[in-house]
Amino acid sequence: MPYCIVKNKSRLGTVVHQKTCAVVALTSVKKEDQHALDQLRSNFKAMFNDVTAHGRKWGGGIMGLKTQAKLQKRQEALEAELAKKAQY
């Protein structure tokens, strides 16, 4: 399903002849406007594929200090448990 994010609600409102609009879903299109819609759809789809094809990477894989401390405690508890089992 192609979609497009518009810069602000007032720009989207001009499409539906309102002051502002949050969401627009097109259900039917006039024959004379079909070509323009198809062109927009292909542009939106290309932009979507460009973004998702490269994959989104958030945060660079660096965890916060709290998360690092929590994972360190978890690792130490696991090592202690394994050492205890190896002792028997």
PDB file as gemmi writes it, atoms N, CA and C in Angstrom:
CRYST1    1.000    1.000    1.000  90.00  90.00  90.00 P 1                      
ATOM      1  N   MET A   1       0.849  -1.167   0.000  1.00  0.00           N  
ATOM      2  CA  MET A   1       0.000   0.000   0.000  1.00  0.00           C  
ATOM      3  C   MET A   1       0.896   1.232   0.000  1.00  0.00           C  
ATOM      4  N   PRO A   2       0.935   1.983  -1.067  1.00  0.00           N  
ATOM      5  CA  PRO A   2       1.752   3.185  -1.096  1.00  0.00           C  
ATOM      6  C   PRO A   2       1.200   4.261  -0.171  1.00  0.00           C  
ATOM      7  N   TYR A   3       2.090   5.002   0.444  1.00  0.00           N  
ATOM      8  CA  TYR A   3       1.665   6.100   1.307  1.00  0.00           C  
ATOM      9  C   TYR A   3       2.646   7.246   1.155  1.00  0.00           C  
ATOM     10  N   CYS A   4       2.252   8.391   1.652  1.00  0.00           N  
ATOM     11  CA  CYS A   4       3.107   9.566   1.591  1.00  0.00           C  
ATOM     12  C   CYS A   4       2.929  10.360   2.876  1.00  0.00           C  
ATOM     13  N   ILE A   5       4.019  10.845   3.414  1.00  0.00           N  
ATOM     14  CA  ILE A   5       3.958  11.696   4.586  1.00  0.00           C  
ATOM     15  C   ILE A   5       4.069  13.134   4.102  1.00  0.00           C  
ATOM     16  N   VAL A   6       3.084  13.944   4.456  1.00  0.00           N  
ATOM     17  CA  VAL A   6       3.023  15.336   4.014  1.00  0.00           C  
ATOM     18  C   VAL A   6       3.622  16.208   5.114  1.00  0.00           C  
ATOM     19  N   LYS A   7       4.246  17.297   4.716  1.00  0.00           N  
ATOM     20  CA  LYS A   7       4.981  18.151   5.640  1.00  0.00           C  
ATOM     21  C   LYS A   7       4.129  18.686   6.790  1.00  0.00           C  
ATOM     22  N   ASN A   8       2.917  19.143   6.509  1.00  0.00           N  
ATOM     23  CA  ASN A   8       2.062  19.607   7.595  1.00  0.00           C  
ATOM     24  C   ASN A   8       0.590  19.398   7.238  1.00  0.00           C  
ATOM     25  N   LYS A   9      -0.261  19.532   8.239  1.00  0.00           N  
ATOM     26  CA  LYS A   9      -1.687  19.245   8.054  1.00  0.00           C  
ATOM     27  C   LYS A   9      -2.387  20.246   7.149  1.00  0.00           C  
ATOM     28  N   SER A  10      -1.883  21.455   7.087  1.00  0.00           N  
ATOM     29  CA  SER A  10      -2.542  22.451   6.235  1.00  0.00           C  
ATOM     30  C   SER A  10      -2.342  22.126   4.755  1.00  0.00           C  
ATOM     31  N   ARG A  11      -1.179  21.591   4.395  1.00  0.00           N  
ATOM     32  CA  ARG A  11      -0.970  21.177   3.003  1.00  0.00           C  
ATOM     33  C   ARG A  11      -1.915  20.052   2.617  1.00  0.00           C  
ATOM     34  N   LEU A  12      -2.122  19.132   3.530  1.00  0.00           N  
ATOM     35  CA  LEU A  12      -3.054  18.038   3.268  1.00  0.00           C  
ATOM     36  C   LEU A  12      -4.486  18.544   3.230  1.00  0.00           C  
ATOM     37  N   GLY A  13      -4.772  19.566   4.033  1.00  0.00           N  
ATOM     38  CA  GLY A  13      -6.103  20.154   4.044  1.00  0.00           C  
ATOM     39  C   GLY A  13      -6.473  20.797   2.720  1.00  0.00           C  
ATOM     40  N   THR A  14      -5.499  21.320   1.989  1.00  0.00           N  
ATOM     41  CA  THR A  14      -5.804  21.923   0.692  1.00  0.00           C  
ATOM     42  C   THR A  14      -6.324  20.890  -0.302  1.00  0.00           C  
ATOM     43  N   VAL A  15      -5.944  19.651  -0.138  1.00  0.00           N  
ATOM     44  CA  VAL A  15      -6.420  18.587  -1.034  1.00  0.00           C  
ATOM     45  C   VAL A  15      -7.918  18.366  -0.867  1.00  0.00           C  
ATOM     46  N   VAL A  16      -8.402  18.464   0.372  1.00  0.00           N  
ATOM     47  CA  VAL A  16      -9.811  18.191   0.656  1.00  0.00           C  
ATOM     48  C   VAL A  16     -10.613  19.467   0.907  1.00  0.00           C  
ATOM     49  N   HIS A  17     -10.019  20.617   0.576  1.00  0.00           N  
ATOM     50  CA  HIS A  17     -10.684  21.912   0.704  1.00  0.00           C  
ATOM     51  C   HIS A  17     -11.115  22.203   2.138  1.00  0.00           C  
ATOM     52  N   GLN A  18     -10.219  21.920   3.089  1.00  0.00           N  
ATOM     53  CA  GLN A  18     -10.431  22.223   4.498  1.00  0.00           C  
ATOM     54  C   GLN A  18      -9.231  23.027   4.995  1.00  0.00           C  
ATOM     55  N   LYS A  19      -9.349  23.581   6.195  1.00  0.00           N  
ATOM     56  CA  LYS A  19      -8.231  24.334   6.756  1.00  0.00           C  
ATOM     57  C   LYS A  19      -7.076  23.387   7.083  1.00  0.00           C  
ATOM     58  N   THR A  20      -7.378  22.323   7.800  1.00  0.00           N  
ATOM     59  CA  THR A  20      -6.374  21.300   8.108  1.00  0.00           C  
ATOM     60  C   THR A  20      -6.996  19.924   7.966  1.00  0.00           C  
ATOM     61  N   CYS A  21      -6.133  18.936   7.824  1.00  0.00           N  
ATOM     62  CA  CYS A  21      -6.588  17.551   7.707  1.00  0.00           C  
ATOM     63  C   CYS A  21      -5.465  16.649   8.190  1.00  0.00           C  
ATOM     64  N   ALA A  22      -5.782  15.620   8.945  1.00  0.00           N  
ATOM     65  CA  ALA A  22      -4.752  14.733   9.486  1.00  0.00           C  
ATOM     66  C   ALA A  22      -4.464  13.559   8.555  1.00  0.00           C  
ATOM     67  N   VAL A  23      -5.506  13.005   7.939  1.00  0.00           N  
ATOM     68  CA  VAL A  23      -5.341  11.805   7.114  1.00  0.00           C  
ATOM     69  C   VAL A  23      -6.282  11.876   5.927  1.00  0.00           C  
ATOM     70  N   VAL A  24      -5.811  11.397   4.789  1.00  0.00           N  
ATOM     71  CA  VAL A  24      -6.655  11.295   3.601  1.00  0.00           C  
ATOM     72  C   VAL A  24      -6.480   9.900   3.017  1.00  0.00           C  
ATOM     73  N   ALA A  25      -7.586   9.249   2.710  1.00  0.00           N  
ATOM     74  CA  ALA A  25      -7.553   7.955   2.026  1.00  0.00           C  
ATOM     75  C   ALA A  25      -8.363   8.093   0.745  1.00  0.00           C  
ATOM     76  N   LEU A  26      -7.753   7.809  -0.380  1.00  0.00           N  
ATOM     77  CA  LEU A  26      -8.437   7.923  -1.668  1.00  0.00           C  
ATOM     78  C   LEU A  26      -9.105   6.596  -1.995  1.00  0.00           C  
ATOM     79  N   THR A  27     -10.404   6.638  -2.235  1.00  0.00           N  
ATOM     80  CA  THR A  27     -11.136   5.418  -2.547  1.00  0.00           C  
ATOM     81  C   THR A  27     -11.518   5.336  -4.015  1.00  0.00           C  
ATOM     82  N   SER A  28     -11.739   6.480  -4.657  1.00  0.00           N  
ATOM     83  CA  SER A  28     -12.045   6.483  -6.082  1.00  0.00           C  
ATOM     84  C   SER A  28     -11.419   7.721  -6.717  1.00  0.00           C  
ATOM     85  N   VAL A  29     -11.080   7.592  -7.995  1.00  0.00           N  
ATOM     86  CA  VAL A  29     -10.396   8.669  -8.708  1.00  0.00           C  
ATOM     87  C   VAL A  29     -11.049   8.836 -10.063  1.00  0.00           C  
ATOM     88  N   LYS A  30     -11.166  10.075 -10.505  1.00  0.00           N  
ATOM     89  CA  LYS A  30     -11.707  10.338 -11.838  1.00  0.00           C  
ATOM     90  C   LYS A  30     -10.744   9.805 -12.888  1.00  0.00           C  
ATOM     91  N   LYS A  31     -11.275   9.444 -14.050  1.00  0.00           N  
ATOM     92  CA  LYS A  31     -10.457   8.891 -15.139  1.00  0.00           C  
ATOM     93  C   LYS A  31      -9.342   9.852 -15.545  1.00  0.00           C  
ATOM     94  N   GLU A  32      -9.651  11.149 -15.611  1.00  0.00           N  
ATOM     95  CA  GLU A  32      -8.656  12.112 -16.068  1.00  0.00           C  
ATOM     96  C   GLU A  32      -7.527  12.323 -15.052  1.00  0.00           C  
ATOM     97  N   ASP A  33      -7.776  11.972 -13.776  1.00  0.00           N  
ATOM     98  CA  ASP A  33      -6.755  12.122 -12.746  1.00  0.00           C  
ATOM     99  C   ASP A  33      -6.009  10.818 -12.464  1.00  0.00           C  
ATOM    100  N   GLN A  34      -6.407   9.730 -13.089  1.00  0.00           N  
ATOM    101  CA  GLN A  34      -5.814   8.419 -12.816  1.00  0.00           C  
ATOM    102  C   GLN A  34      -4.322   8.388 -13.148  1.00  0.00           C  
ATOM    103  N   HIS A  35      -3.932   9.004 -14.266  1.00  0.00           N  
ATOM    104  CA  HIS A  35      -2.518   8.997 -14.663  1.00  0.00           C  
ATOM    105  C   HIS A  35      -1.655   9.725 -13.624  1.00  0.00           C  
ATOM    106  N   ALA A  36      -2.134  10.869 -13.143  1.00  0.00           N  
ATOM    107  CA  ALA A  36      -1.383  11.631 -12.131  1.00  0.00           C  
ATOM    108  C   ALA A  36      -1.262  10.833 -10.837  1.00  0.00           C  
ATOM    109  N   LEU A  37      -2.326  10.134 -10.461  1.00  0.00           N  
ATOM    110  CA  LEU A  37      -2.282   9.317  -9.254  1.00  0.00           C  
ATOM    111  C   LEU A  37      -1.300   8.154  -9.419  1.00  0.00           C  
ATOM    112  N   ASP A  38      -1.305   7.517 -10.576  1.00  0.00           N  
ATOM    113  CA  ASP A  38      -0.371   6.418 -10.820  1.00  0.00           C  
ATOM    114  C   ASP A  38       1.076   6.896 -10.755  1.00  0.00           C  
ATOM    115  N   GLN A  39       1.317   8.086 -11.273  1.00  0.00           N  
ATOM    116  CA  GLN A  39       2.664   8.645 -11.233  1.00  0.00           C  
ATOM    117  C   GLN A  39       3.080   8.935  -9.790  1.00  0.00           C  
ATOM    118  N   LEU A  40       2.180   9.521  -9.007  1.00  0.00           N  
ATOM    119  CA  LEU A  40       2.467   9.775  -7.593  1.00  0.00           C  
ATOM    120  C   LEU A  40       2.701   8.469  -6.838  1.00  0.00           C  
ATOM    121  N   ARG A  41       1.866   7.471  -7.120  1.00  0.00           N  
ATOM    122  CA  ARG A  41       1.996   6.187  -6.444  1.00  0.00           C  
ATOM    123  C   ARG A  41       3.357   5.561  -6.727  1.00  0.00           C  
ATOM    124  N   SER A  42       3.817   5.613  -7.977  1.00  0.00           N  
ATOM    125  CA  SER A  42       5.117   5.036  -8.307  1.00  0.00           C  
ATOM    126  C   SER A  42       6.248   5.797  -7.621  1.00  0.00           C  
ATOM    127  N   ASN A  43       6.106   7.126  -7.520  1.00  0.00           N  
ATOM    128  CA  ASN A  43       7.115   7.916  -6.812  1.00  0.00           C  
ATOM    129  C   ASN A  43       7.153   7.572  -5.326  1.00  0.00           C  
ATOM    130  N   PHE A  44       5.980   7.466  -4.701  1.00  0.00           N  
ATOM    131  CA  PHE A  44       5.921   7.136  -3.276  1.00  0.00           C  
ATOM    132  C   PHE A  44       6.485   5.746  -3.019  1.00  0.00           C  
ATOM    133  N   LYS A  45       6.148   4.810  -3.891  1.00  0.00           N  
ATOM    134  CA  LYS A  45       6.622   3.440  -3.727  1.00  0.00           C  
ATOM    135  C   LYS A  45       8.140   3.378  -3.867  1.00  0.00           C  
ATOM    136  N   ALA A  46       8.686   4.123  -4.822  1.00  0.00           N  
ATOM    137  CA  ALA A  46      10.133   4.157  -5.002  1.00  0.00           C  
ATOM    138  C   ALA A  46      10.820   4.735  -3.771  1.00  0.00           C  
ATOM    139  N   MET A  47      10.259   5.815  -3.212  1.00  0.00           N  
ATOM    140  CA  MET A  47      10.835   6.409  -2.007  1.00  0.00           C  
ATOM    141  C   MET A  47      10.763   5.422  -0.848  1.00  0.00           C  
ATOM    142  N   PHE A  48       9.648   4.713  -0.702  1.00  0.00           N  
ATOM    143  CA  PHE A  48       9.494   3.731   0.367  1.00  0.00           C  
ATOM    144  C   PHE A  48      10.504   2.617   0.213  1.00  0.00           C  
ATOM    145  N   ASN A  49      10.676   2.104  -1.002  1.00  0.00           N  
ATOM    146  CA  ASN A  49      11.613   1.014  -1.241  1.00  0.00           C  
ATOM    147  C   ASN A  49      13.055   1.464  -1.006  1.00  0.00           C  
ATOM    148  N   ASP A  50      13.381   2.707  -1.323  1.00  0.00           N  
ATOM    149  CA  ASP A  50      14.724   3.207  -1.072  1.00  0.00           C  
ATOM    150  C   ASP A  50      15.023   3.251   0.411  1.00  0.00           C  
ATOM    151  N   VAL A  51      14.033   3.640   1.201  1.00  0.00           N  
ATOM    152  CA  VAL A  51      14.239   3.746   2.648  1.00  0.00           C  
ATOM    153  C   VAL A  51      14.346   2.369   3.278  1.00  0.00           C  
ATOM    154  N   THR A  52      13.446   1.447   2.933  1.00  0.00           N  
ATOM    155  CA  THR A  52      13.433   0.147   3.587  1.00  0.00           C  
ATOM    156  C   THR A  52      14.449  -0.821   3.004  1.00  0.00           C  
ATOM    157  N   ALA A  53      14.887  -0.606   1.773  1.00  0.00           N  
ATOM    158  CA  ALA A  53      15.860  -1.518   1.173  1.00  0.00           C  
ATOM    159  C   ALA A  53      17.195  -1.432   1.903  1.00  0.00           C  
ATOM    160  N   HIS A  54      17.576  -0.230   2.326  1.00  0.00           N  
ATOM    161  CA  HIS A  54      18.847  -0.063   3.016  1.00  0.00           C  
ATOM    162  C   HIS A  54      18.710  -0.391   4.502  1.00  0.00           C  
ATOM    163  N   GLY A  55      17.511  -0.506   4.964  1.00  0.00           N  
ATOM    164  CA  GLY A  55      17.271  -0.823   6.372  1.00  0.00           C  
ATOM    165  C   GLY A  55      17.460   0.392   7.251  1.00  0.00           C  
ATOM    166  N   ARG A  56      16.593   0.516   8.187  1.00  0.00           N  
ATOM    167  CA  ARG A  56      16.703   1.626   9.118  1.00  0.00           C  
ATOM    168  C   ARG A  56      17.556   1.185  10.286  1.00  0.00           C  
ATOM    169  N   LYS A  57      18.493   2.024  10.644  1.00  0.00           N  
ATOM    170  CA  LYS A  57      19.359   1.720  11.772  1.00  0.00           C  
ATOM    171  C   LYS A  57      19.219   2.851  12.775  1.00  0.00           C  
ATOM    172  N   TRP A  58      18.747   2.505  13.946  1.00  0.00           N  
ATOM    173  CA  TRP A  58      18.497   3.497  14.968  1.00  0.00           C  
ATOM    174  C   TRP A  58      19.546   3.372  16.064  1.00  0.00           C  
ATOM    175  N   GLY A  59      20.100   4.458  16.488  1.00  0.00           N  
ATOM    176  CA  GLY A  59      20.952   4.485  17.662  1.00  0.00           C  
ATOM    177  C   GLY A  59      22.362   3.966  17.473  1.00  0.00           C  
ATOM    178  N   GLY A  60      22.685   3.391  16.361  1.00  0.00           N  
ATOM    179  CA  GLY A  60      24.046   2.928  16.120  1.00  0.00           C  
ATOM    180  C   GLY A  60      24.442   1.706  16.919  1.00  0.00           C  
ATOM    181  N   GLY A  61      23.500   1.031  17.568  1.00  0.00           N  
ATOM    182  CA  GLY A  61      23.809  -0.197  18.303  1.00  0.00           C  
ATOM    183  C   GLY A  61      24.483   0.040  19.643  1.00  0.00           C  
ATOM    184  N   ILE A  62      24.498   1.267  20.120  1.00  0.00           N  
ATOM    185  CA  ILE A  62      25.123   1.570  21.410  1.00  0.00           C  
ATOM    186  C   ILE A  62      24.032   1.645  22.459  1.00  0.00           C  
ATOM    187  N   MET A  63      24.151   0.813  23.479  1.00  0.00           N  
ATOM    188  CA  MET A  63      23.141   0.794  24.538  1.00  0.00           C  
ATOM    189  C   MET A  63      23.484   1.816  25.611  1.00  0.00           C  
ATOM    190  N   GLY A  64      22.463   2.229  26.332  1.00  0.00           N  
ATOM    191  CA  GLY A  64      22.645   3.182  27.412  1.00  0.00           C  
ATOM    192  C   GLY A  64      23.344   2.552  28.606  1.00  0.00           C  
ATOM    193  N   LEU A  65      23.751   3.403  29.543  1.00  0.00           N  
ATOM    194  CA  LEU A  65      24.490   2.921  30.714  1.00  0.00           C  
ATOM    195  C   LEU A  65      23.659   1.972  31.567  1.00  0.00           C  
ATOM    196  N   LYS A  66      22.381   2.278  31.745  1.00  0.00           N  
ATOM    197  CA  LYS A  66      21.520   1.411  32.554  1.00  0.00           C  
ATOM    198  C   LYS A  66      21.390   0.033  31.926  1.00  0.00           C  
ATOM    199  N   THR A  67      21.205   0.006  30.611  1.00  0.00           N  
ATOM    200  CA  THR A  67      21.055  -1.273  29.922  1.00  0.00           C  
ATOM    201  C   THR A  67      22.359  -2.055  29.973  1.00  0.00           C  
ATOM    202  N   GLN A  68      23.487  -1.383  29.807  1.00  0.00           N  
ATOM    203  CA  GLN A  68      24.778  -2.061  29.882  1.00  0.00           C  
ATOM    204  C   GLN A  68      24.984  -2.669  31.267  1.00  0.00           C  
ATOM    205  N   ALA A  69      24.636  -1.923  32.319  1.00  0.00           N  
ATOM    206  CA  ALA A  69      24.791  -2.427  33.686  1.00  0.00           C  
ATOM    207  C   ALA A  69      23.875  -3.622  33.928  1.00  0.00           C  
ATOM    208  N   LYS A  70      22.634  -3.545  33.421  1.00  0.00           N  
ATOM    209  CA  LYS A  70      21.692  -4.648  33.600  1.00  0.00           C  
ATOM    210  C   LYS A  70      22.189  -5.908  32.893  1.00  0.00           C  
ATOM    211  N   LEU A  71      22.685  -5.744  31.670  1.00  0.00           N  
ATOM    212  CA  LEU A  71      23.200  -6.901  30.934  1.00  0.00           C  
ATOM    213  C   LEU A  71      24.452  -7.477  31.595  1.00  0.00           C  
ATOM    214  N   GLN A  72      25.292  -6.616  32.154  1.00  0.00           N  
ATOM    215  CA  GLN A  72      26.488  -7.080  32.856  1.00  0.00           C  
ATOM    216  C   GLN A  72      26.105  -7.906  34.080  1.00  0.00           C  
ATOM    217  N   LYS A  73      25.114  -7.423  34.856  1.00  0.00           N  
ATOM    218  CA  LYS A  73      24.645  -8.176  36.032  1.00  0.00           C  
ATOM    219  C   LYS A  73      24.071  -9.522  35.618  1.00  0.00           C  
ATOM    220  N   ARG A  74      23.304  -9.519  34.532  1.00  0.00           N  
ATOM    221  CA  ARG A  74      22.709 -10.753  34.037  1.00  0.00           C  
ATOM    222  C   ARG A  74      23.790 -11.747  33.617  1.00  0.00           C  
ATOM    223  N   GLN A  75      24.838 -11.258  32.945  1.00  0.00           N  
ATOM    224  CA  GLN A  75      25.931 -12.117  32.508  1.00  0.00           C  
ATOM    225  C   GLN A  75      26.685 -12.680  33.708  1.00  0.00           C  
ATOM    226  N   GLU A  76      26.927 -11.858  34.715  1.00  0.00           N  
ATOM    227  CA  GLU A  76      27.625 -12.319  35.915  1.00  0.00           C  
ATOM    228  C   GLU A  76      26.808 -13.371  36.655  1.00  0.00           C  
ATOM    229  N   ALA A  77      25.498 -13.185  36.739  1.00  0.00           N  
ATOM    230  CA  ALA A  77      24.631 -14.169  37.395  1.00  0.00           C  
ATOM    231  C   ALA A  77      24.652 -15.486  36.628  1.00  0.00           C  
ATOM    232  N   LEU A  78      24.649 -15.427  35.314  1.00  0.00           N  
ATOM    233  CA  LEU A  78      24.694 -16.633  34.493  1.00  0.00           C  
ATOM    234  C   LEU A  78      26.017 -17.366  34.678  1.00  0.00           C  
ATOM    235  N   GLU A  79      27.124 -16.622  34.714  1.00  0.00           N  
ATOM    236  CA  GLU A  79      28.438 -17.237  34.926  1.00  0.00           C  
ATOM    237  C   GLU A  79      28.535 -17.874  36.305  1.00  0.00           C  
ATOM    238  N   ALA A  80      27.972 -17.209  37.313  1.00  0.00           N  
ATOM    239  CA  ALA A  80      27.990 -17.755  38.672  1.00  0.00           C  
ATOM    240  C   ALA A  80      27.180 -19.048  38.731  1.00  0.00           C  
ATOM    241  N   GLU A  81      26.046 -19.078  38.046  1.00  0.00           N  
ATOM    242  CA  GLU A  81      25.212 -20.277  38.026  1.00  0.00           C  
ATOM    243  C   GLU A  81      25.930 -21.427  37.313  1.00  0.00           C  
ATOM    244  N   LEU A  82      26.590 -21.130  36.213  1.00  0.00           N  
ATOM    245  CA  LEU A  82      27.333 -22.161  35.491  1.00  0.00           C  
ATOM    246  C   LEU A  82      28.515 -22.685  36.312  1.00  0.00           C  
ATOM    247  N   ALA A  83      29.172 -21.792  37.053  1.00  0.00           N  
ATOM    248  CA  ALA A  83      30.275 -22.216  37.908  1.00  0.00           C  
ATOM    249  C   ALA A  83      29.781 -23.117  39.026  1.00  0.00           C  
ATOM    250  N   LYS A  84      28.601 -22.793  39.542  1.00  0.00           N  
ATOM    251  CA  LYS A  84      28.010 -23.598  40.615  1.00  0.00           C  
ATOM    252  C   LYS A  84      27.661 -24.992  40.103  1.00  0.00           C  
ATOM    253  N   LYS A  85      27.102 -25.065  38.866  1.00  0.00           N  
ATOM    254  CA  LYS A  85      26.754 -26.351  38.286  1.00  0.00           C  
ATOM    255  C   LYS A  85      28.001 -27.163  37.966  1.00  0.00           C  
ATOM    256  N   ALA A  86      29.087 -26.510  37.562  1.00  0.00           N  
ATOM    257  CA  ALA A  86      30.315 -27.212  37.226  1.00  0.00           C  
ATOM    258  C   ALA A  86      30.979 -27.787  38.492  1.00  0.00           C  
ATOM    259  N   GLN A  87      30.688 -27.168  39.615  1.00  0.00           N  
ATOM    260  CA  GLN A  87      31.259 -27.620  40.881  1.00  0.00           C  
ATOM    261  C   GLN A  87      30.702 -28.976  41.293  1.00  0.00           C  
ATOM    262  N   TYR A  88      29.468 -29.281  40.944  1.00  0.00           N  
ATOM    263  CA  TYR A  88      28.841 -30.556  41.355  1.00  0.00           C  
ATOM    264  C   TYR A  88      29.291 -31.650  40.530  1.00  0.00           C  
TER     265      TYR A  88                                                      
END                                                                             
